[in-house]
Amino acid sequence: MQFNVPQFIDIEDKVVGPLSLKQFGYLAACGAVLFMLYRFVNFTVFIIVAIPTVIFALAAVFLKINGRPFLKVFGASIAYFIKPKIFVWKRKKP
């Protein structure tokens, strides 16, 4: 008896055009933040905050570093800089 083995199980389903649901959620959240900023702050402040926000959102959606998603790399780098770097070496007595 033969069974079909699913392939490409590590690839997320494309729900909204070429984007997965997670990617679309990141872009929608970025759009919501930008809309709120546009409504409640000065235009120059909006531009100053919007440019890094859009760059971060696009990196979170599309950028992969060494095959890993940008958010995982970003989280690992933040954890690296926050955690203490104390290395204790204990000499074994003969």
KEMI-18863 format. One record per residue (C-alpha): residue in three letters; x, y, z. Coordinates in steps of 0.1 Angstrom, whole numbers, plus 2048, in hexadecimal, padded with zeros to 3 digits. Example, Ala and Ser with C-alpha at 12.3 -4.5 7.8 and 13.67 -1.06 7.14 Angstrom:
REM residues 2
ALA87B7D384ESER8897F5847
REM end
This chain:
REM residues 94
MET800800800GLN80F8227F6PHE808843807ASN80F8667FBVAL82A876811PRO82589B815GLN8428B0808PHE84C8D4810ILE83C8D3832ASP8548EE83FILE846908826GLU82991C833ASP80991F81ELYS80493E809VAL7E494D815VAL7E4971808GLY7F49727E6PRO8199697E9LEU81896E80FSER81295682BLEU7FA95F847LYS81696885EGLN82797E845PHE80698F83DGLY800994863TYR8229A5867LEU81A9BD84AALA7F79C4857ALA8059CB87ACYS81E9E386BGLY8039F4857ALA7EE9F8876VAL80AA07889LEU812A1F86DPHE7EEA2986AMET7ECA3188FLEU80CA4588DTYR7FFA5886FARG7DFA61881PHE7EEA6C8A2VAL811A7B89DASN821A96889PHE82AA8D865THR84FA9186AVAL84EA7A889PHE839A62874ILE854A61859ILE870A5D872VAL85FA40883ALA84FA30864ILE86FA2A850PRO880A1386ATHR85EA02871VAL8589FA84CILE87C9EE848PHE8799D7867ALA8579CA85BLEU8649C2838ALA8839B1847ALA86C99D85EVAL857991841PHE87098B825LEU89498A833LYS8A596983BILE8C8967849ASN8DA946844GLY8B893583EARG8A994285EPRO88D95C860PHE89897F86ALEU88398088ALYS895961897VAL8B7970890PHE8AD99189FGLY8A09808BEALA8C096C8C2SER8D598B8BEILE8C199E8D8ALA8C49818F0TYR8EA9808E9PHE8EE9A48F2ILE8D89A3911LYS8E4983922PRO903985937LYS923978928ILE934968946PHE94894993EVAL95493695CTRP97091E959LYS977906975ARG9988F4975LYS9958CF97DLYS9AC8C5999PRO9C28A7990
REM end
